[in-house]
Amino acid sequence: MLLEIVVFDYNSGIKAAQLGADRLELCDNHFEGGTTPSYGMVSKLREQLNIPLFPMIRPRGGDFLYSDVEIQVMLKEISFFKDLECEGVVLGCLRDNGAVDYENLCKLVEASYPMQVTFHRAFDRVKNRSEALNDIYNAGCKRILTSGGFPSISEGLKQLKETVEEAQNKLIVVAGGGVVSSVLPKIISAGIKEVHSPAIKISTSLMKYTNAQMKESLDYITIDENEMIKMKSILNSSTF
């Protein structure tokens, strides 16, 4: 079983690797579902780590319906991360009718080579999952990340199993969306080989002075070490 951890800053990436992450998805903007991380963060992690790094290629939050200019931005970002010798990227694009934007997806996948491409949870927003699977496979993607078309794995487990069966010999299905240690046994029983989790917690700011007039929290997201240790223990176990 492979454990991919989503990280949103350099320190979390280092800690996740130390705790046994098999692969890192690198993102910015957790509260928007993840956007393209900074070149500096990815570059520093590349210098320090030899596990696979998969940066997110997503120019903004919101939907996955991209303009021609946004596609050009994504192609530029892919080029940057290819130069850093990242092993893969995570991306996705849709048409306004809920279908995969096949033409643009092919452009993005072609530009990514030899990096692997994971089609992210835009898949959970498609109108027809079977058609989307075929488009994603034919475009050359290696994986899809999905929660079964629901906000969390717990709700979409039945659909996740169906996707695993349909994607056999075509695409690796990565389970993501609310993946925590307590639901891992159910995910494993669905025949999943790779799981994706943010394993996050809120860390308290160490600032000794804050301006009370700003009325803000300076706390931030980091890796939940205890949760990650639990997940690794379950995934490494022979019984569930």
GIDA-V979032 format. One record per residue. N is the residue number from 1. RES is the residue in one small letter. PHI is phi in whole degrees, -180 to 180 (none if undefined). Layout:
BEGIN
((N,RES,PHI) (N,RES,PHI))
END
This chain:
BEGIN
((1,m,none) (2,l,-104) (3,l,-112) (4,e,-99) (5,i,-112) (6,v,-87) (7,v,-129) (8,f,-120) (9,d,-159) (10,y,-60) (11,n,-61) (12,s,-66) (13,g,-63) (14,i,-64) (15,k,-65) (16,a,-61) (17,a,-64) (18,q,-62) (19,l,-87) (20,g,107) (21,a,-58) (22,d,-86) (23,r,-157) (24,l,-117) (25,e,-97) (26,l,-105) (27,c,-140) (28,d,-123) (29,n,57) (30,h,-55) (31,f,-75) (32,e,-106) (33,g,85) (34,g,99) (35,t,-133) (36,t,-59) (37,p,-76) (38,s,-72) (39,y,-60) (40,g,-62) (41,m,-63) (42,v,-64) (43,s,-62) (44,k,-67) (45,l,-67) (46,r,-62) (47,e,-66) (48,q,-99) (49,l,-120) (50,n,-116) (51,i,-87) (52,p,-60) (53,l,-116) (54,f,-122) (55,p,-68) (56,m,-73) (57,i,-114) (58,r,-151) (59,p,-74) (60,r,-165) (61,g,-81) (62,g,87) (63,d,-78) (64,f,-118) (65,l,-97) (66,y,-107) (67,s,-76) (68,d,-60) (69,v,-66) (70,e,-65) (71,i,-63) (72,q,-64) (73,v,-61) (74,m,-63) (75,l,-64) (76,k,-63) (77,e,-64) (78,i,-59) (79,s,-61) (80,f,-59) (81,f,-76) (82,k,-66) (83,d,-62) (84,l,-82) (85,e,62) (86,c,-68) (87,e,-79) (88,g,-166) (89,v,-137) (90,v,-123) (91,l,-156) (92,g,-179) (93,c,-152) (94,l,-126) (95,r,-94) (96,d,-70) (97,n,-94) (98,g,87) (99,a,-93) (100,v,-66) (101,d,-79) (102,y,-62) (103,e,-60) (104,n,-73) (105,l,-61) (106,c,-61) (107,k,-61) (108,l,-68) (109,v,-66) (110,e,-61) (111,a,-68) (112,s,-78) (113,y,-54) (114,p,-90) (115,m,-68) (116,q,-76) (117,v,-122) (118,t,-101) (119,f,-83) (120,h,-80) (121,r,-74) (122,a,-58) (123,f,-59) (124,d,-75) (125,r,-111) (126,v,-79) (127,k,-80) (128,n,-129) (129,r,-66) (130,s,-65) (131,e,-64) (132,a,-64) (133,l,-57) (134,n,-63) (135,d,-64) (136,i,-65) (137,y,-66) (138,n,-66) (139,a,-74) (140,g,106) (141,c,-69) (142,k,-96) (143,r,-140) (144,i,-127) (145,l,-107) (146,t,-152) (147,s,-110) (148,g,84) (149,g,86) (150,f,-124) (151,p,-58) (152,s,-140) (153,i,-57) (154,s,-56) (155,e,-82) (156,g,-105) (157,l,-61) (158,k,-62) (159,q,-68) (160,l,-62) (161,k,-61) (162,e,-63) (163,t,-66) (164,v,-60) (165,e,-64) (166,e,-73) (167,a,-88) (168,q,-53) (169,n,67) (170,k,-119) (171,l,-132) (172,i,-82) (173,v,-95) (174,v,-105) (175,a,-82) (176,g,-146) (177,g,109) (178,g,74) (179,v,-80) (180,v,-134) (181,s,-58) (182,s,-68) (183,v,-103) (184,l,-59) (185,p,-56) (186,k,-67) (187,i,-66) (188,i,-62) (189,s,-66) (190,a,-82) (191,g,87) (192,i,-75) (193,k,-107) (194,e,-137) (195,v,-125) (196,h,-133) (197,s,-144) (198,p,-77) (199,a,44) (200,i,-108) (201,k,-145) (202,i,-94) (203,s,-100) (204,t,-76) (205,s,-60) (206,l,-94) (207,m,-62) (208,k,-83) (209,y,-121) (210,t,-136) (211,n,-86) (212,a,-60) (213,q,-67) (214,m,-76) (215,k,49) (216,e,-139) (217,s,-101) (218,l,-106) (219,d,-68) (220,y,-148) (221,i,-87) (222,t,-139) (223,i,-73) (224,d,-88) (225,e,-61) (226,n,-64) (227,e,-66) (228,m,-68) (229,i,-62) (230,k,-62) (231,m,-64) (232,k,-62) (233,s,-62) (234,i,-66) (235,l,-68) (236,n,-87) (237,s,-82) (238,s,-92) (239,t,-131) (240,f,-132))
END
